[in-house]
Amino acid sequence: MTESTIQIKITYKRWQDEALQTVELTPDQYFDPLEEDETYYEDGIARYNSSWEYLPHVPVDELQWTFKEISGTNEDSTFYTEYQKNGRDNWMTHRVDHDGHEEIILSTDISNRIGHTIRLHKNEAGQWTVNTNMVHYDSATPDEWWESFVRKSS
């Protein structure tokens, strides 16, 4: 595989538009800068956590959904994200990796200091299981802490 075979595409729908829009990104636009001996195919790390961050001319509160497709890397995946309320802090993402791994993440801001995150994944038996259910307090501050509601098996 070469860097030229990597494709990154984000299709999105804004609440007020009927038509879908698509943006194609180069590896340089999508990934963090590489170290000298790295390649995007093997070592590429997304520059941003959320698809909307790659759409600087579209306010996140105008997005209804995004669909990000990454192909040509050893971590090919798709990410479908629905945006709720103000979008940035209230969303659901369904991730599907090339190896069949699936994950759903639900994130809700309860207030400007409290958020709730649930992460589910499909296990080897094809059943959805909860691997994260937590409330986080004072996110992105030095006082940040969280409380998990997942019961660990013994």
DSSP file with accessible surface (Angstrom, degrees, kcal/mol):
  #  RESIDUE AA STRUCTURE BP1 BP2  ACC     N-H-->O    O-->H-N    N-H-->O    O-->H-N    TCO  KAPPA ALPHA  PHI   PSI    X-CA   Y-CA   Z-CA
    1    1 A M              0   0  154      0, 0.0     2,-0.3     0, 0.0    40,-0.1   0.000 360.0 360.0 360.0 143.1    0.0    0.0    0.0
    2    2 A T    >   -     0   0   76      1,-0.1     3,-1.7    39,-0.1     4,-0.4  -0.781 360.0-107.8-119.5 164.6    1.2    3.5   -0.7
    3    3 A E  G >  S+     0   0   68     -2,-0.3     3,-1.3     1,-0.3    -1,-0.1   0.818 116.2  64.8 -59.0 -29.1    0.2    6.9    0.7
    4    4 A S  G 3  S+     0   0  107      1,-0.3    -1,-0.3    22,-0.1    68,-0.0   0.671  94.5  59.0 -72.0 -15.7   -1.6    7.6   -2.7
    5    5 A T  G <  S+     0   0   60     -3,-1.7     2,-0.3    67,-0.2    -1,-0.3   0.540  80.9 106.6 -89.3  -5.6   -4.1    4.8   -2.1
    6    6 A I    <   -     0   0   12     -3,-1.3     2,-0.4    -4,-0.4    66,-0.2  -0.594  49.9-173.0 -76.4 129.3   -5.3    6.3    1.2
    7    7 A Q  E     -A   71   0A 124     64,-2.8    64,-2.6    -2,-0.3     2,-0.4  -0.993  10.9-177.4-126.2 132.7   -8.8    7.9    0.9
    8    8 A I  E     +AB  70  25A   3     17,-0.7    17,-2.6    -2,-0.4     2,-0.4  -0.992  12.0 172.9-128.8 120.0  -10.5    9.9    3.5
    9    9 A K  E     -AB  69  24A  73     60,-2.3    60,-2.9    -2,-0.4     2,-0.5  -0.995  16.1-166.3-133.1 133.5  -14.0   11.1    2.8
   10   10 A I  E     -AB  68  23A   0     13,-3.0    13,-2.7    -2,-0.4     2,-0.4  -0.978   6.2-171.8-120.6 116.6  -16.6   12.9    5.0
   11   11 A T  E     +AB  67  22A  20     56,-2.7    56,-2.9    -2,-0.5     2,-0.3  -0.885  16.2 178.6-101.5 138.3  -20.2   13.1    3.7
   12   12 A Y  E     -AB  66  21A  26      9,-3.0     9,-2.5    -2,-0.4     2,-0.4  -0.967  25.1-148.7-143.5 158.1  -22.5   15.2    5.8
   13   13 A K  E     -A   65   0A  31     52,-2.4    51,-3.2    -2,-0.3    52,-1.5  -0.997  13.7-150.1-126.4 127.8  -26.0   16.5    6.0
   14   14 A R  E >   -A   63   0A  57      5,-0.5     3,-1.1    -2,-0.4    49,-0.3  -0.712  25.2-119.9 -91.5 148.9  -26.9   19.9    7.5
   15   15 A W  T 3  S+     0   0  134     47,-2.6    -1,-0.1    -2,-0.3    48,-0.1   0.884 111.9  44.7 -54.3 -41.3  -30.4   20.2    9.1
   16   16 A Q  T 3  S+     0   0  100     46,-0.3     2,-0.4     2,-0.0    -1,-0.2   0.539 102.5  78.8 -87.4  -6.0  -31.5   23.0    6.8
   17   17 A D    <   -     0   0   48     -3,-1.1    -3,-0.0     1,-0.1     0, 0.0  -0.819  54.1-163.0-107.4 145.2  -30.3   21.4    3.5
   18   18 A E  S    S+     0   0  176     -2,-0.4     2,-0.1     2,-0.1    -1,-0.1   0.830  75.2  76.1 -84.0 -37.8  -31.8   18.6    1.4
   19   19 A A  S    S-     0   0   59      1,-0.1    -5,-0.5    -6,-0.0     2,-0.2  -0.453  79.2-127.6 -80.0 146.4  -28.6   17.9   -0.5
   20   20 A L        -     0   0   89     -2,-0.1     2,-0.3    -7,-0.1    -7,-0.2  -0.607  19.3-148.1 -85.6 151.9  -25.6   16.0    1.0
   21   21 A Q  E     -B   12   0A  84     -9,-2.5    -9,-3.0    -2,-0.2     2,-0.4  -0.919   7.5-158.8-119.3 149.0  -22.1   17.5    0.9
   22   22 A T  E     -B   11   0A  72     -2,-0.3     2,-0.4   -11,-0.2   -11,-0.2  -0.994   5.6-170.3-132.5 136.4  -18.9   15.5    0.6
   23   23 A V  E     -B   10   0A  45    -13,-2.7   -13,-3.0    -2,-0.4     2,-0.5  -0.989   9.0-155.4-122.7 131.0  -15.3   16.6    1.5
   24   24 A E  E     -B    9   0A 138     -2,-0.4     2,-0.4   -15,-0.2   -15,-0.2  -0.927  13.0-160.9-106.6 133.8  -12.3   14.6    0.6
   25   25 A L  E     -B    8   0A  23    -17,-2.6   -17,-0.7    -2,-0.5    -2,-0.0  -0.880  13.3-130.5-114.0 146.0   -9.2   15.0    2.7
   26   26 A T     >  -     0   0   68     -2,-0.4     4,-2.0   -19,-0.1     3,-0.5  -0.494  33.9-107.4 -81.7 160.9   -5.6   14.2    2.0
   27   27 A P  H  > S+     0   0   22      0, 0.0     4,-2.9     0, 0.0    -1,-0.1   0.902 122.2  56.5 -55.2 -38.6   -3.6   12.2    4.6
   28   28 A D  H  4 S+     0   0  104      1,-0.2    -3,-0.0     2,-0.2     0, 0.0   0.859 110.0  44.8 -62.1 -34.6   -1.7   15.4    5.4
   29   29 A Q  H  4 S+     0   0  103     -3,-0.5    -1,-0.2     1,-0.1    18,-0.1   0.827 121.0  38.3 -76.2 -33.3   -5.0   17.1    6.2
   30   30 A Y  H  < S+     0   0    6     -4,-2.0    17,-2.8    17,-0.1    18,-0.4   0.883 108.5  58.3 -88.5 -42.7   -6.5   14.3    8.2
   31   31 A F  B  < S-I   46   0B  10     -4,-2.9    15,-0.2    15,-0.2     3,-0.1  -0.561  84.1-105.4 -94.5 155.8   -3.6   12.8   10.2
   32   32 A D        -     0   0   66     13,-3.2    13,-0.3    -2,-0.2    -1,-0.1  -0.321  60.4 -76.8 -62.5 156.3   -1.2   14.3   12.8
   33   33 A P        -     0   0   96      0, 0.0     2,-0.2     0, 0.0    -1,-0.1  -0.250  53.8-121.9 -58.1 146.5    2.3   14.9   11.4
   34   34 A L        -     0   0   52     -3,-0.1     2,-0.1     4,-0.1     6,-0.0  -0.561  14.3-117.9 -89.6 154.3    4.4   11.8   11.1
   35   35 A E    >   -     0   0  131     -2,-0.2     3,-1.8     4,-0.1    -1,-0.1  -0.408  45.6 -91.4 -77.4 169.0    7.8   11.1   12.7
   36   36 A E  T 3  S+     0   0  199      1,-0.3    -1,-0.1    -2,-0.1    -2,-0.1   0.840 123.8  37.6 -55.3 -41.5   10.7   10.5   10.3
   37   37 A D  T 3  S+     0   0  143      2,-0.0    -1,-0.3     0, 0.0     2,-0.2   0.236  99.6  99.9-100.1  17.5   10.3    6.7   10.0
   38   38 A E    <   -     0   0   65     -3,-1.8     2,-0.3     5,-0.0    -4,-0.1  -0.606  51.9-156.5-102.9 161.7    6.5    6.5   10.1
   39   39 A T     >  -     0   0   53     -2,-0.2     4,-3.0     1,-0.1     5,-0.4  -0.945  26.4-126.0-129.9 154.7    3.9    6.1    7.3
   40   40 A Y  H  > S+     0   0   25     -2,-0.3     4,-1.3     3,-0.2    -1,-0.1   0.871 109.5  61.5 -64.3 -35.8    0.2    7.1    7.3
   41   41 A Y  H  4 S+     0   0   67      1,-0.2    33,-2.2     2,-0.1    34,-0.2   0.924 122.6  16.9 -57.2 -45.9   -0.7    3.5    6.3
   42   42 A E  H  4 S+     0   0  122     31,-0.1    -2,-0.2    32,-0.1    -1,-0.2   0.784 139.2  26.6 -98.5 -31.3    0.8    2.0    9.5
   43   43 A D  H  < S+     0   0   57     -4,-3.0    -3,-0.2     2,-0.0    -2,-0.1   0.382  76.1 137.5-120.3   1.2    1.1    4.9   12.0
   44   44 A G     <  -     0   0   22     -4,-1.3     2,-0.5    -5,-0.4    -4,-0.1  -0.289  29.5-170.0 -60.9 129.4   -1.5    7.5   11.0
   45   45 A I        -     0   0  115    -13,-0.3   -13,-3.2   -12,-0.0    -2,-0.0  -0.990  30.7-108.4-120.6 127.5   -3.3    9.1   14.0
   46   46 A A  B     -I   31   0B  34     -2,-0.5   -15,-0.2   -15,-0.2   -16,-0.1  -0.227  17.3-140.9 -54.9 138.1   -6.3   11.3   13.4
   47   47 A R  S    S+     0   0   92    -17,-2.8     2,-0.3   -18,-0.1    -1,-0.1   0.846  85.6  32.5 -68.0 -36.3   -5.6   15.0   14.0
   48   48 A Y        -     0   0   95    -18,-0.4    -1,-0.1     1,-0.1   -16,-0.0  -0.896  68.3-139.3-124.3 155.4   -9.1   15.4   15.6
   49   49 A N  S    S+     0   0  161     -2,-0.3     2,-0.4     1,-0.1    -1,-0.1   0.787  86.7  53.1 -79.2 -30.3  -11.4   13.2   17.6
   50   50 A S  S >  S-     0   0   30      1,-0.1     3,-1.2    31,-0.0     4,-0.3  -0.877  73.8-134.9-117.8 142.6  -14.6   14.3   15.9
   51   51 A S  G >  S+     0   0    5     -2,-0.4     3,-2.0     1,-0.3     4,-0.2   0.861 103.3  64.1 -59.2 -38.0  -15.6   14.5   12.2
   52   52 A W  G >  S+     0   0   37      1,-0.3     3,-1.9     2,-0.2    -1,-0.3   0.793  89.2  68.6 -60.8 -24.5  -17.1   18.0   12.5
   53   53 A E  G <  S+     0   0   64     -3,-1.2    -1,-0.3     1,-0.3    -2,-0.2   0.713  94.2  57.3 -68.5 -17.7  -13.6   19.3   13.4
   54   54 A Y  G <  S+     0   0   14     -3,-2.0    -1,-0.3    -4,-0.3    -2,-0.2   0.386  96.3  68.3 -88.3   1.0  -12.6   18.6    9.8
   55   55 A L    X   +     0   0    6     -3,-1.9     3,-2.2    -4,-0.2    -1,-0.2  -0.609  58.8 167.0-118.2  69.6  -15.4   20.9    8.5
   56   56 A P  T 3  S+     0   0  105      0, 0.0    -1,-0.1     0, 0.0     4,-0.1   0.727  74.3  53.6 -63.9 -20.1  -14.3   24.3    9.6
   57   57 A H  T 3  S+     0   0  171     -3,-0.1    -3,-0.0     1,-0.1    -2,-0.0   0.346  97.8  73.7 -96.3   7.1  -16.8   26.2    7.4
   58   58 A V  S <  S-     0   0   11     -3,-2.2    -3,-0.1    -6,-0.2    -1,-0.1  -0.956  81.9-132.2-122.6 111.5  -19.8   24.2    8.8
   59   59 A P    >   -     0   0   59      0, 0.0     3,-2.2     0, 0.0     4,-0.4  -0.387  18.2-129.4 -61.2 134.9  -21.0   25.1   12.4
   60   60 A V  G >  S+     0   0   14      1,-0.3     3,-1.5     2,-0.2    23,-0.0   0.832 106.0  62.4 -59.0 -31.5  -21.4   21.9   14.4
   61   61 A D  G 3  S+     0   0   97      1,-0.3    -1,-0.3    26,-0.1    26,-0.1   0.634  99.1  57.4 -73.6  -6.4  -24.9   22.9   15.5
   62   62 A E  G <  S+     0   0   57     -3,-2.2   -47,-2.6    24,-0.1     2,-0.4   0.549  86.6 100.5 -93.1  -9.6  -26.0   22.9   11.8
   63   63 A L  E <   +A   14   0A   1     -3,-1.5   -49,-0.3    -4,-0.4     3,-0.1  -0.626  42.3 178.9 -82.9 133.5  -25.0   19.3   11.3
   64   64 A Q  E    S-     0   0A  56    -51,-3.2    19,-2.1     1,-0.4     2,-0.3   0.831  72.5 -22.9 -91.0 -45.0  -27.6   16.5   11.3
   65   65 A W  E     -AC  13  82A  47    -52,-1.5   -52,-2.4    17,-0.2    -1,-0.4  -0.986  52.0-151.3-159.7 161.4  -25.1   13.8   10.7
   66   66 A T  E     -AC  12  81A   0     15,-2.2    15,-2.8    -2,-0.3     2,-0.4  -0.966   3.6-160.0-132.1 152.0  -21.6   12.9    9.2
   67   67 A F  E     -AC  11  80A  61    -56,-2.9   -56,-2.7    -2,-0.3     2,-0.5  -0.948  12.9-168.4-132.9 109.9  -20.3    9.7    7.6
   68   68 A K  E     -AC  10  79A   7     11,-2.8    11,-2.3    -2,-0.4     2,-0.4  -0.876   1.2-169.1-103.9 130.5  -16.5    9.4    7.6
   69   69 A E  E     -AC   9  78A  64    -60,-2.9   -60,-2.3    -2,-0.5     2,-0.5  -0.979   3.5-173.8-120.8 128.0  -14.8    6.7    5.5
   70   70 A I  E     +AC   8  77A  16      7,-2.7     7,-1.1    -2,-0.4     2,-0.3  -0.986  14.9 163.9-121.0 122.3  -11.1    5.9    5.8
   71   71 A S  E     +A    7   0A  45    -64,-2.6   -64,-2.8    -2,-0.5     3,-0.1  -0.961  47.8  47.2-137.6 155.7   -9.6    3.4    3.4
   72   72 A G  S    S+     0   0    8      1,-0.4     2,-0.2    -2,-0.3   -67,-0.2   0.560  90.3  94.1  92.8  11.0   -6.1    2.4    2.3
   73   73 A T  S >  S-     0   0   12     -3,-0.1     3,-0.8   -66,-0.1    -1,-0.4  -0.767  87.9-109.8-121.4 174.0   -4.7    2.1    5.8
   74   74 A N  T 3  S+     0   0   56    -33,-2.2   -32,-0.1    -2,-0.2   -33,-0.1   0.464 118.7  53.0 -82.7   2.8   -4.3   -0.8    8.2
   75   75 A E  T 3  S+     0   0  112    -34,-0.2    -1,-0.2     2,-0.1    -5,-0.1  -0.165  76.5 169.9-125.5  39.5   -7.0    0.8   10.3
   76   76 A D    <   +     0   0   41     -3,-0.8    22,-2.4    21,-0.1     2,-0.3  -0.259  14.2 154.0 -57.1 135.3   -9.8    1.3    7.7
   77   77 A S  E     -CD  70  97A   7     -7,-1.1    -7,-2.7    20,-0.2     2,-0.3  -0.974  37.9-136.2-155.0 163.4  -13.0    2.3    9.4
   78   78 A T  E     -CD  69  96A  41     18,-2.3    18,-2.3    -2,-0.3     2,-0.4  -0.962  15.2-164.6-124.4 147.9  -16.3    4.1    8.9
   79   79 A F  E     -CD  68  95A  34    -11,-2.3   -11,-2.8    -2,-0.3     2,-0.6  -0.966   3.2-170.3-134.2 115.0  -17.9    6.4   11.4
   80   80 A Y  E     -CD  67  94A  64     14,-2.5    14,-2.8    -2,-0.4     2,-0.5  -0.934  13.4-173.9-104.2 122.8  -21.5    7.5   11.3
   81   81 A T  E     -CD  66  93A   8    -15,-2.8   -15,-2.2    -2,-0.6     2,-0.4  -0.977  13.2-161.9-123.6 127.2  -22.3   10.3   13.8
   82   82 A E  E     -CD  65  92A  74     10,-2.6    10,-2.2    -2,-0.5     2,-0.4  -0.908  16.6-144.3-101.2 135.2  -25.7   11.8   14.5
   83   83 A Y  E     - D   0  91A   3    -19,-2.1     2,-0.3    -2,-0.4     8,-0.2  -0.849  15.0-167.4-104.5 132.9  -25.7   15.2   16.2
   84   84 A Q    >   -     0   0   91      6,-3.1     3,-3.7    -2,-0.4     6,-0.3  -0.785  54.8 -24.0-113.4 159.8  -28.2   16.2   18.8
   85   85 A K  T 3  S-     0   0  188     -2,-0.3    -2,-0.1     1,-0.3     3,-0.0  -0.105 139.2  -1.1  39.9-111.9  -29.1   19.5   20.4
   86   86 A N  T 3  S-     0   0   67      1,-0.1     2,-2.1   -24,-0.0    -1,-0.3   0.461  90.7-140.9 -88.9   1.8  -26.0   21.7   20.0
   87   87 A G  S <  S+     0   0    1     -3,-3.7     3,-0.4     3,-0.3    -3,-0.2  -0.266  84.1  75.9  80.8 -55.6  -24.0   18.9   18.3
   88   88 A R  S    S+     0   0  129     -2,-2.1    -1,-0.2     1,-0.2     3,-0.1   0.873 111.8  22.5 -60.9 -39.1  -20.6   19.4   19.9
   89   89 A D  S    S+     0   0   50      1,-0.2    20,-0.6    -5,-0.2     2,-0.4   0.364 119.9  58.1-113.9   4.1  -21.5   17.9   23.2
   90   90 A N  E    S+ E   0 108A  15     -3,-0.4    -6,-3.1    -6,-0.3    -3,-0.3  -0.883  72.4 120.3-140.5 104.3  -24.5   15.7   22.3
   91   91 A W  E     -DE  83 107A  50     16,-2.2    16,-2.8    -2,-0.4     2,-0.4  -0.972  46.0-137.7-158.6 165.7  -23.9   13.0   19.8
   92   92 A M  E     -DE  82 106A  35    -10,-2.2   -10,-2.6    -2,-0.3     2,-0.4  -1.000  19.2-168.1-132.4 131.9  -24.0    9.3   18.8
   93   93 A T  E     -DE  81 105A  16     12,-2.6    12,-2.6    -2,-0.4     2,-0.6  -0.986   8.7-162.5-122.8 134.2  -21.3    7.6   16.8
   94   94 A H  E     -DE  80 104A  54    -14,-2.8   -14,-2.5    -2,-0.4     2,-0.4  -0.970  15.8-166.8-112.4 115.9  -21.4    4.1   15.2
   95   95 A R  E     -DE  79 103A  64      8,-3.3     8,-2.2    -2,-0.6     2,-0.4  -0.878   9.2-174.6-106.2 135.8  -17.9    2.9   14.2
   96   96 A V  E     -DE  78 102A  45    -18,-2.3   -18,-2.3    -2,-0.4     6,-0.2  -0.989  11.1-156.6-129.8 121.1  -17.3   -0.1   12.0
   97   97 A D  E >   -D   77   0A  21      4,-2.8     3,-2.3    -2,-0.4   -20,-0.2  -0.589  31.4-108.4 -93.2 161.4  -13.7   -1.3   11.5
   98   98 A H  T 3  S+     0   0  122    -22,-2.4   -21,-0.1     1,-0.3    -1,-0.1   0.763 118.6  58.4 -60.9 -23.8  -12.4   -3.3    8.5
   99   99 A D  T 3  S-     0   0  114    -23,-0.2    -1,-0.3     2,-0.1   -22,-0.1   0.404 124.1-101.1 -88.2   4.4  -12.0   -6.4   10.8
  100  100 A G  S <  S+     0   0   49     -3,-2.3    -2,-0.1     1,-0.3     2,-0.1   0.310  72.7 146.3  96.7 -10.3  -15.7   -6.3   11.7
  101  101 A H        -     0   0   69     -5,-0.1    -4,-2.8    20,-0.0     2,-0.4  -0.397  28.5-166.6 -61.4 134.0  -15.3   -4.7   15.1
  102  102 A E  E     +E   96   0A  39     20,-0.4    20,-1.9    -6,-0.2     2,-0.3  -0.978  10.9 176.1-126.3 143.7  -18.3   -2.4   15.9
  103  103 A E  E     -EF  95 121A  13     -8,-2.2    -8,-3.3    -2,-0.4     2,-0.4  -0.997  14.3-158.7-144.8 143.0  -18.7    0.2   18.6
  104  104 A I  E     -EF  94 120A  39     16,-2.6    16,-2.9    -2,-0.3     2,-0.4  -0.990   9.9-168.4-121.4 132.3  -21.4    2.7   19.5
  105  105 A I  E     -EF  93 119A  23    -12,-2.6   -12,-2.6    -2,-0.4     2,-0.5  -0.986   2.5-169.5-122.2 128.4  -20.6    5.8   21.6
  106  106 A L  E     -EF  92 118A  65     12,-3.0    12,-2.5    -2,-0.4     2,-0.4  -0.981   7.4-176.6-116.7 126.4  -23.3    8.0   23.1
  107  107 A S  E     +EF  91 117A  13    -16,-2.8   -16,-2.2    -2,-0.5     2,-0.4  -0.990   3.9 175.4-128.5 128.7  -22.2   11.3   24.6
  108  108 A T  E     -EF  90 116A  66      8,-2.7     8,-3.1    -2,-0.4     2,-0.6  -0.996  23.8-143.6-134.8 127.6  -24.5   13.8   26.4
  109  109 A D  E     - F   0 115A  52    -20,-0.6     6,-0.3    -2,-0.4     3,-0.1  -0.822  14.5-176.6 -85.8 122.0  -23.6   17.0   28.2
  110  110 A I  S    S-     0   0  106      4,-2.3     2,-0.3    -2,-0.6     5,-0.2   0.828  71.8 -18.4 -85.8 -37.6  -25.9   17.3   31.2
  111  111 A S  S    S-     0   0   49      3,-2.2     3,-0.4    -3,-0.1    -1,-0.3  -0.886  83.8 -82.0-151.4-176.9  -24.6   20.7   32.1
  112  112 A N  S    S+     0   0  152     -2,-0.3     3,-0.1     1,-0.2    27,-0.0   0.619 131.7  33.9 -72.5  -6.4  -21.5   22.7   31.3
  113  113 A R  S    S+     0   0  139      1,-0.2    25,-2.8    25,-0.1     2,-0.4   0.471 113.9  60.6-119.8  -8.8  -19.6   20.8   34.1
  114  114 A I  E     + G   0 137A  51     -3,-0.4    -4,-2.3    23,-0.2    -3,-2.2  -0.985  55.0 171.8-130.9 131.0  -21.2   17.3   33.8
  115  115 A G  E     -FG 109 136A   0     21,-2.6    21,-2.6    -2,-0.4     2,-0.4  -0.907  19.3-145.4-132.1 161.8  -21.3   14.8   30.9
  116  116 A H  E     -FG 108 135A  50     -8,-3.1    -8,-2.7    -2,-0.3     2,-0.4  -0.997  15.3-174.2-130.4 129.5  -22.5   11.2   30.4
  117  117 A T  E     -FG 107 134A  18     17,-2.7    17,-2.6    -2,-0.4     2,-0.4  -0.992   5.5-175.6-128.1 133.0  -20.8    8.8   28.1
  118  118 A I  E     -FG 106 133A  41    -12,-2.5   -12,-3.0    -2,-0.4     2,-0.4  -0.995   4.4-171.1-124.7 131.4  -21.8    5.2   27.2
  119  119 A R  E     -FG 105 132A  84     13,-2.5    12,-2.6    -2,-0.4    13,-1.8  -0.995   6.1-179.7-122.7 129.3  -19.7    3.0   24.9
  120  120 A L  E     -FG 104 130A  36    -16,-2.9   -16,-2.6    -2,-0.4     2,-0.3  -0.929   3.1-172.0-123.2 148.9  -21.0   -0.3   23.6
  121  121 A H  E     -FG 103 129A  48      8,-2.3     8,-2.6    -2,-0.3     2,-0.6  -0.970  29.2-112.8-137.6 157.6  -19.2   -2.9   21.4
  122  122 A K  E     - G   0 128A  70    -20,-1.9   -20,-0.4    -2,-0.3     6,-0.2  -0.785  37.3-145.7 -89.1 121.4  -20.3   -6.0   19.6
  123  123 A N    >   -     0   0   47      4,-2.9     3,-2.2    -2,-0.6    -1,-0.0  -0.149  33.9 -87.1 -80.3-179.3  -18.6   -9.0   21.2
  124  124 A E  T 3  S+     0   0  211      1,-0.3    -1,-0.1     2,-0.1    -2,-0.0   0.763 128.7  56.5 -62.1 -24.2  -17.4  -12.2   19.4
  125  125 A A  T 3  S-     0   0   78      2,-0.1    -1,-0.3     1,-0.0     3,-0.1   0.457 120.1-109.5 -85.6  -0.9  -20.9  -13.7   19.9
  126  126 A G  S <  S+     0   0   42     -3,-2.2     2,-0.4     1,-0.3    -2,-0.1   0.594  76.0 132.9  84.5  11.6  -22.5  -10.8   18.1
  127  127 A Q        -     0   0  123      1,-0.0    -4,-2.9    -6,-0.0     2,-0.4  -0.770  59.0-120.4 -97.8 142.7  -24.1   -9.4   21.2
  128  128 A W  E     -G  122   0A 102     -2,-0.4     2,-0.3    -6,-0.2    -6,-0.2  -0.633  36.3-177.8 -79.4 131.6  -23.9   -5.7   22.2
  129  129 A T  E     -G  121   0A  44     -8,-2.6    -8,-2.3    -2,-0.4     2,-0.5  -0.964  27.5-117.5-131.1 150.8  -22.2   -5.2   25.5
  130  130 A V  E     +G  120   0A  72     -2,-0.3   -10,-0.2   -10,-0.2     3,-0.1  -0.736  33.2 165.6 -87.8 124.7  -21.5   -2.1   27.6
  131  131 A N  E    S+     0   0A  60    -12,-2.6     2,-0.3    -2,-0.5   -11,-0.2   0.568  70.9  30.9-112.4 -13.4  -17.8   -1.4   28.2
  132  132 A T  E     +G  119   0A  33    -13,-1.8   -13,-2.5    17,-0.1    -1,-0.3  -0.982  52.1 156.3-143.1 131.3  -18.2    2.3   29.4
  133  133 A N  E     +G  118   0A  43     -2,-0.3    16,-3.4   -15,-0.2    17,-0.4  -0.772  32.2 143.6-147.9  99.3  -21.0    3.9   31.3
  134  134 A M  E     -GH 117 148A  45    -17,-2.6   -17,-2.7    -2,-0.2     2,-0.5  -0.974  45.6-138.6-144.3 154.3  -19.7    7.0   33.2
  135  135 A V  E     -GH 116 147A  17     12,-2.2    12,-2.7    -2,-0.3     2,-0.4  -0.932  25.5-157.7-106.6 133.2  -20.5   10.4   34.3
  136  136 A H  E     -GH 115 146A  18    -21,-2.6   -21,-2.6    -2,-0.5     2,-0.4  -0.939   1.9-155.9-117.9 140.8  -17.6   12.9   34.0
  137  137 A Y  E     +GH 114 145A  52      8,-3.3     8,-1.7    -2,-0.4   -23,-0.2  -0.903  69.9   2.1-115.9 141.0  -17.3   16.1   35.9
  138  138 A D  S >  S-     0   0   25    -25,-2.8     3,-1.3    -2,-0.4     6,-0.2   0.897  83.9-155.3  53.4  47.3  -15.3   19.2   35.1
  139  139 A S  T 3   +     0   0   50    -26,-0.3    -1,-0.1     1,-0.2     4,-0.1  -0.185  69.4  12.6 -55.4 143.4  -14.2   17.8   31.7
  140  140 A A  T 3  S+     0   0   98      1,-0.2    -1,-0.2     2,-0.1    -2,-0.1   0.729 106.5 105.8  60.9  27.1  -11.0   19.3   30.2
  141  141 A T  S X  S-     0   0   58     -3,-1.3     3,-1.8     1,-0.0    -1,-0.2  -0.881  86.3-109.0-124.7 164.6  -10.1   21.0   33.5
  142  142 A P  T 3  S+     0   0  136      0, 0.0    -2,-0.1     0, 0.0    -3,-0.1   0.753 119.5  57.6 -63.4 -19.4   -7.4   20.1   36.1
  143  143 A D  T 3  S+     0   0  115     -5,-0.1    -4,-0.1    -4,-0.1    -6,-0.1   0.308  77.9 139.5 -92.5   8.7  -10.3   19.1   38.4
  144  144 A E    <   +     0   0   84     -3,-1.8     2,-0.3    -6,-0.2    -6,-0.2  -0.244  18.9 154.0 -58.8 136.8  -11.7   16.5   36.0
  145  145 A W  E     -H  137   0A 129     -8,-1.7    -8,-3.3     2,-0.0     2,-0.3  -0.961  21.7-153.8-154.3 164.5  -12.9   13.2   37.5
  146  146 A W  E     -H  136   0A 148     -2,-0.3     2,-0.4   -10,-0.2   -10,-0.2  -0.968  10.6-142.2-142.7 160.8  -15.4   10.6   36.6
  147  147 A E  E     -H  135   0A  86    -12,-2.7   -12,-2.2    -2,-0.3     2,-0.3  -0.993  19.8-148.5-126.2 123.5  -17.6    7.9   38.1
  148  148 A S  E     -H  134   0A  63     -2,-0.4   -14,-0.2   -14,-0.2   -16,-0.0  -0.710  14.0-170.7 -93.5 144.6  -18.1    4.6   36.3
  149  149 A F        +     0   0  106    -16,-3.4     2,-0.5    -2,-0.3   -15,-0.1   0.227  52.3 114.2-114.0  10.5  -21.3    2.6   36.5
  150  150 A V        -     0   0   35    -17,-0.4     2,-0.6   -19,-0.1    -2,-0.1  -0.701  61.7-140.1 -84.0 128.0  -19.9   -0.5   34.8
  151  151 A R        -     0   0  235     -2,-0.5     2,-0.3     1,-0.0    -2,-0.1  -0.792  15.9-140.0 -89.9 121.6  -19.8   -3.5   37.1
  152  152 A K        -     0   0  161     -2,-0.6     2,-0.2     1,-0.0    -1,-0.0  -0.663  15.9-123.5 -81.8 136.0  -16.6   -5.5   36.5
  153  153 A S              0   0  119     -2,-0.3    -1,-0.0     1,-0.1     0, 0.0  -0.493 360.0 360.0 -76.3 151.3  -16.9   -9.3   36.6
  154  154 A S              0   0  169     -2,-0.2    -1,-0.1     0, 0.0     0, 0.0  -0.395 360.0 360.0-100.8 360.0  -14.6  -11.1   39.0
